Amino acid sequence: MEAFADFISKIDDPEQKARVIEVLEWIGEKYPNLETKIAWNQPMFTDHGTYIIGFSVSKKHMAVAPEELTLAKFVNEIEQADYSHTTGLIRITWDNAVDYGLLEKMIEFNIQDKADYTTFWRK
């Protein structure tokens, strides 16, 4: 989690900071083989050099970016969790619970689907 220390230090709201830390630590513990990095000013997890999932924060929400294909695959579950979304990211408002089961499904899908990828992003 050291890779994310600077990003986390810039979150002013203590409750938002705690939520971000909780999510990032959960992923780090659940998927210790994933690499951590900051790119485009966002914490992200990668696997053998390919993107798996990334995060950003705003005043109103934490954004989760699993890539467009993954988001489209899980759009029904995203909407059932009462998360708003665009084609590229999911918004989890600060007062909404994190659906860790859904995060796990998206991460697992990306790890498996991108197992043979040699590029950072899907093509």
PATITI-68612 format. One record per residue (C-alpha): x, y, z; chain. Coordinates in nm, 2 decimals. Layout:
N
> xx yy zz cadena
> X Y Z A
...
% end
This chain:
123
> xx yy zz cadena
> 0.00 0.00 0.00 A
> 0.30 0.23 0.01 A
> 0.25 0.30 -0.36 A
> -0.08 0.47 -0.26 A
> 0.04 0.67 0.04 A
> 0.07 1.00 -0.15 A
> -0.27 0.96 -0.31 A
> -0.44 0.88 0.02 A
> -0.27 1.17 0.20 A
> -0.45 1.41 -0.03 A
> -0.80 1.30 0.07 A
> -0.91 1.56 0.32 A
> -1.23 1.40 0.46 A
> -1.14 1.14 0.72 A
> -1.44 0.92 0.65 A
> -1.37 0.92 0.27 A
> -1.00 0.85 0.34 A
> -1.10 0.55 0.56 A
> -1.33 0.41 0.29 A
> -1.06 0.44 0.03 A
> -0.80 0.27 0.25 A
> -1.05 0.00 0.34 A
> -1.12 -0.08 -0.03 A
> -0.75 -0.07 -0.14 A
> -0.64 -0.28 0.16 A
> -0.91 -0.53 0.09 A
> -0.79 -0.58 -0.27 A
> -0.43 -0.59 -0.16 A
> -0.51 -0.87 0.10 A
> -0.75 -1.06 -0.13 A
> -0.51 -1.04 -0.43 A
> -0.16 -1.02 -0.30 A
> -0.02 -1.11 -0.65 A
> -0.15 -0.79 -0.81 A
> 0.09 -0.51 -0.84 A
> 0.01 -0.16 -0.71 A
> 0.08 0.16 -0.89 A
> -0.02 0.52 -0.94 A
> -0.09 0.62 -1.30 A
> -0.29 0.92 -1.42 A
> -0.30 1.02 -1.06 A
> -0.51 0.72 -0.97 A
> -0.43 0.41 -0.76 A
> -0.46 0.10 -0.97 A
> -0.39 -0.27 -0.96 A
> -0.22 -0.45 -1.24 A
> -0.13 -0.81 -1.32 A
> 0.18 -0.90 -1.53 A
> 0.17 -0.54 -1.67 A
> -0.19 -0.53 -1.77 A
> -0.46 -0.31 -1.61 A
> -0.71 -0.48 -1.37 A
> -0.89 -0.21 -1.18 A
> -0.84 0.16 -1.08 A
> -0.99 0.41 -0.85 A
> -1.04 0.79 -0.81 A
> -1.22 1.01 -0.57 A
> -1.44 1.32 -0.58 A
> -1.64 1.51 -0.32 A
> -1.95 1.30 -0.39 A
> -1.81 0.95 -0.47 A
> -1.54 0.70 -0.52 A
> -1.51 0.60 -0.88 A
> -1.42 0.24 -0.98 A
> -1.28 0.18 -1.33 A
> -1.28 -0.18 -1.43 A
> -1.25 -0.11 -1.81 A
> -1.55 -0.08 -2.04 A
> -1.59 -0.45 -2.13 A
> -1.60 -0.55 -1.77 A
> -1.84 -0.27 -1.67 A
> -2.07 -0.38 -1.96 A
> -2.06 -0.74 -1.85 A
> -2.17 -0.65 -1.49 A
> -2.40 -0.36 -1.57 A
> -2.71 -0.53 -1.43 A
> -2.53 -0.61 -1.10 A
> -2.39 -0.25 -1.09 A
> -2.74 -0.11 -1.13 A
> -2.88 -0.36 -0.87 A
> -2.62 -0.22 -0.62 A
> -2.77 0.12 -0.69 A
> -2.45 0.26 -0.83 A
> -2.45 0.51 -1.11 A
> -2.21 0.46 -1.40 A
> -2.08 0.57 -1.73 A
> -1.93 0.35 -2.00 A
> -1.60 0.36 -1.82 A
> -1.66 0.40 -1.45 A
> -1.88 0.32 -1.16 A
> -1.97 0.58 -0.89 A
> -2.00 0.46 -0.53 A
> -2.14 0.75 -0.34 A
> -1.98 0.80 0.01 A
> -2.31 0.71 0.18 A
> -2.35 0.39 -0.03 A
> -2.21 0.05 0.09 A
> -1.93 -0.10 -0.11 A
> -2.04 -0.43 -0.27 A
> -1.73 -0.63 -0.22 A
> -1.88 -0.93 -0.39 A
> -1.93 -0.73 -0.71 A
> -1.57 -0.59 -0.69 A
> -1.44 -0.94 -0.65 A
> -1.64 -1.06 -0.96 A
> -1.50 -0.78 -1.17 A
> -1.14 -0.83 -1.05 A
> -1.16 -1.20 -1.11 A
> -1.31 -1.15 -1.45 A
> -1.03 -0.91 -1.55 A
> -0.76 -1.14 -1.41 A
> -0.89 -1.44 -1.60 A
> -0.99 -1.26 -1.92 A
> -0.66 -1.08 -1.95 A
> -0.44 -1.37 -1.84 A
> -0.27 -1.38 -2.19 A
> -0.26 -1.00 -2.25 A
> 0.07 -0.84 -2.32 A
> -0.07 -0.48 -2.33 A
> -0.18 -0.26 -2.05 A
> -0.53 -0.19 -2.19 A
> -0.77 -0.42 -2.38 A
> -0.76 -0.36 -2.75 A
% end
